[in-house]
Amino acid sequence: MLDAQFIEQNKQKLLAEREKLLEDMELLKQTLRGEVDMDVEEADPDIIEREKSATLLEAMESKLADVEHALKVIEAGQYGICERCGSEIPQERLEVKPEATLCIRCQSEVERMIRRGVNPQRSRWHFPVA
């Protein structure tokens, strides 16, 4: 069982991470808007850079969703409990990845499902937090 101080520390880490992501995403969006406004002929050599920026933005949006979901899990009083199997998530994992809501075993299974093209529907998990 995680102690309240550890949970609060991770909550603060997550809140700081959310703010940083939001700021970085806004800067990246401004950069992308500036690139889109360029003349097409001018932009041609920069298409690869624009695509990289768009991919980075998608990754940041995904990370933000994970962080916000972890904050909801904390508010629901379920932090440190795997949403899929209900087992305790080791504190060491949460120290490294405070947004984790799955134990390592379940995370590995979900990643395998995704690689196979199967949608791991959160609603079917035993302990989902909305």
C-alpha positions as CSV (number, residue, x, y, z in Angstrom):
1,M,0.0,0.0,0.0
2,L,1.3,3.4,-1.0
3,D,1.6,6.1,1.7
4,A,-0.2,9.4,1.3
5,Q,3.0,11.4,1.1
6,F,4.3,9.3,-1.9
7,I,0.9,9.7,-3.6
8,E,1.0,13.5,-3.0
9,Q,4.5,13.8,-4.3
10,N,3.6,11.9,-7.5
11,K,0.5,14.0,-7.9
12,Q,2.7,17.1,-7.8
13,K,5.0,15.5,-10.3
14,L,2.1,14.8,-12.6
15,L,0.7,18.3,-12.3
16,A,4.1,19.8,-13.2
17,E,4.4,17.4,-16.1
18,R,0.9,18.4,-17.3
19,E,1.8,22.0,-17.2
20,K,5.1,21.4,-19.1
21,L,3.4,19.3,-21.7
22,L,0.7,22.0,-22.2
23,E,3.3,24.7,-22.6
24,D,5.5,22.6,-25.0
25,M,2.5,21.6,-27.0
26,E,1.4,25.2,-27.5
27,L,4.8,26.2,-28.7
28,L,4.9,23.3,-31.1
29,K,1.4,24.2,-32.4
30,Q,2.5,27.8,-33.0
31,T,5.6,26.5,-34.9
32,L,3.4,24.2,-37.0
33,R,0.9,27.0,-37.7
34,G,3.8,29.2,-38.8
35,E,5.1,26.4,-41.1
36,V,1.7,25.9,-42.6
37,D,1.4,29.6,-43.5
38,M,4.6,29.4,-45.5
39,D,4.5,29.4,-49.3
40,V,4.2,25.8,-50.5
41,E,7.4,26.2,-52.6
42,E,9.3,27.5,-49.6
43,A,8.0,24.7,-47.4
44,D,8.8,21.8,-49.6
45,P,12.3,21.1,-48.0
46,D,10.7,21.4,-44.6
47,I,7.9,18.9,-45.1
48,I,9.9,16.2,-43.2
49,E,10.5,18.6,-40.3
50,R,6.8,19.4,-40.2
51,E,5.9,15.7,-40.2
52,K,8.4,15.1,-37.3
53,S,6.8,18.0,-35.4
54,A,3.3,16.6,-36.0
55,T,4.4,13.2,-34.8
56,L,6.0,14.7,-31.7
57,L,2.8,16.6,-31.0
58,E,0.8,13.3,-31.2
59,A,3.2,11.7,-28.8
60,M,2.8,14.6,-26.4
61,E,-1.0,14.5,-26.6
62,S,-0.8,10.8,-25.8
63,K,1.5,11.5,-22.8
64,L,-0.8,14.3,-21.6
65,A,-3.8,11.9,-21.8
66,D,-1.9,9.4,-19.6
67,V,-0.9,12.1,-17.1
68,E,-4.5,13.4,-16.9
69,H,-5.8,9.9,-16.5
70,A,-3.4,9.2,-13.7
71,L,-4.5,12.3,-11.9
72,K,-8.1,11.1,-12.1
73,V,-7.0,7.7,-10.7
74,I,-5.4,9.6,-7.8
75,E,-8.6,11.6,-7.2
76,A,-10.6,8.3,-7.2
77,G,-8.3,6.9,-4.5
78,Q,-7.2,4.1,-6.8
79,Y,-3.6,5.2,-7.4
80,G,-1.1,2.3,-7.3
81,I,-3.7,-0.3,-8.2
82,C,-3.5,-1.9,-11.6
83,E,-6.7,-1.0,-13.6
84,R,-6.6,-4.3,-15.5
85,C,-5.9,-7.0,-12.8
86,G,-6.3,-5.1,-9.5
87,S,-2.8,-6.0,-8.2
88,E,-0.6,-3.4,-6.5
89,I,1.7,-1.5,-8.8
90,P,5.2,-1.5,-7.3
91,Q,6.3,1.8,-5.9
92,E,9.5,1.5,-7.8
93,R,7.5,1.5,-11.1
94,L,5.5,4.6,-10.0
95,E,8.7,6.4,-9.1
96,V,10.0,6.0,-12.6
97,K,6.6,6.3,-14.4
98,P,4.2,8.2,-12.1
99,E,1.5,8.1,-14.8
100,A,1.4,4.3,-14.8
101,T,-2.0,2.8,-14.1
102,L,-1.1,-0.7,-15.1
103,C,1.3,-3.2,-13.5
104,I,4.3,-4.2,-15.7
105,R,2.7,-7.6,-16.7
106,C,-0.6,-6.0,-17.8
107,Q,1.2,-3.1,-19.6
108,S,3.2,-5.7,-21.5
109,E,0.0,-7.6,-22.4
110,V,-1.7,-4.4,-23.6
111,E,1.3,-3.4,-25.7
112,R,1.3,-6.9,-27.3
113,M,-2.4,-6.5,-28.1
114,I,-1.8,-3.1,-29.7
115,R,1.1,-4.6,-31.8
116,R,-1.3,-7.3,-33.0
117,G,-3.9,-4.6,-33.9
118,V,-6.3,-5.5,-31.1
119,N,-7.9,-2.6,-29.2
120,P,-7.4,-3.1,-25.5
121,Q,-10.7,-1.6,-24.4
122,R,-10.2,0.0,-20.9
123,S,-14.0,-0.5,-20.3
124,R,-13.5,-4.2,-20.2
125,W,-10.8,-4.1,-17.5
126,H,-11.7,-5.3,-14.0
127,F,-10.9,-2.0,-12.2
128,P,-11.3,0.8,-14.8
129,V,-11.3,4.4,-13.6
130,A,-13.3,6.7,-15.9
